[in-house]
């Protein structure tokens, strides 16, 4: 799977304050990546670097192979962005606004009408196309904001807190919409609400105080589950063996380093990975003492990672 986003040692200072601290990760084509963390964790700053609103203090970010600083105009054309509380022209009608935004994005007169119609249909805005934006519910306004982001058919869609302020029904509809858009384009979505990320993302990057605590598979927790293994052998070699099995999304040591026998947690993309993991461990000559399936508890993982970080900082 080719990478649409590549962030390497991304760092951002606001004067004396370090907002993003040497963050590195990749997002593959068609993947939904969630950025999860409390307010002030650096999520929005990272998005603003991806979209060209901010320059990193150091490190690099690439969108579809284009550096967001050196190739800024071309990189921006490959991104559809919906910030939190997206600014809309409330006095405009829905179609009028989308035509206006399409012109700003450089769509030709020949392609503009078809692009607006496609975005209107994709976001189910047909009945509202002549309505004044200021008279729409917050849920429909969010749909309008996403519709304008899709104009020009960018390969990357960035959504900052897309369910913020929505009522329960609108939140459910927004989740379904995000999931439906995944696959046909790459999506990065942020939230400080764990449950929202768990319901839509394929993987989640957990951030705290500007630092990346880890990237973990979420789709695995829904479809393949997590494997818990007790394996006798050198920890680094066992971890490398597990990580090399096709269908393994992530490997983490659950027990304390040096404990005997070590306990490993493996995020599996589908149920059949368990058999492949067992075969790889045995073939490599390690002692497989136990293997069990268990659901991924993202809430427990988040609390553990942030708790470990707090203890280290304290």
PyMOL commands that set and color helices and strands:
alter all, ss='L'
color gray80, all
select helices_A, chain A and resi 43-50+72-76+94-104+109-122+126-128+133-135+138-150+168-181+194-200+219-224+235-243+273-283+298-313
alter helices_A, ss='H'
color red, helices_A
select strands_A, chain A and resi 3-14+17-28+32-36+58-63+66-67+79-82+156-160+186-191+203-208+211-217+226-232+248-253+262-268+287-294
alter strands_A, ss='S'
color yellow, strands_A
deselect
rebuild
show_as cartoon
